[in-house]
């Protein structure tokens, strides 16, 4: 089962959802702002992606954090705590269940490669 994690108003998530639908890939969309996230899900992502990849330091959520909070994110444990508290700090979308790993971000070329395996 393929799950696409993100928030519905994110442009990149919208593009990924349209691409998946256009290519007729069945998937479940998980809105992690409304449906939440649990530590086990984030931990699973961290097994294949580094926390540095998952934490979106270019986004408005990150930029809105106090400097001391940003400075405290130094490892997987502190990044996990931040992502669970502020799911919108996660780089989007996260695609899970396509291939052997989870993937973050979207580009048509990358998704074509993921789904050709």
WOLIN-V480943 format. One line per field, one symbol per residue. phi: phi as a letter, one per 30 degrees, with the letter a starting at -180 (. if undefined). psi: psi as a letter, one per 30 degrees, with the letter a starting at -180 (. if undefined). burial: b if it has 24 or more other C-alpha atoms within 12 Angstrom, else e. Layout:
# WOLIN-V480943
phi->???
psi->???
burial->???
This chain:
# WOLIN-V480943
phi->.cbcclbdddeddedddddddddhcdacccddddcibcdddddddddcbddddddddcddddddddeddddddbadddddeddddbeddddbdccbjcicbcbbibaedddeddddd
psi->kkkjkakfgkeeeeeeeeeeeeghkklkkjjfeefllleeeeeeefffklffeejjffleeeffkkeeeeffjfleeeeeeeeeeifffkkllkkkgjaflllklkkeeeeeeeff.
burial->ebbbbbbbeeebbbbbbebbeeeebeeebbbbeeeebeeebbbbbbeebbbbbbbbbeeeebeeeeeeeeeebeebeebbbbbbebbbbbbbbbbbebeeebbbbbbeeebeebbee
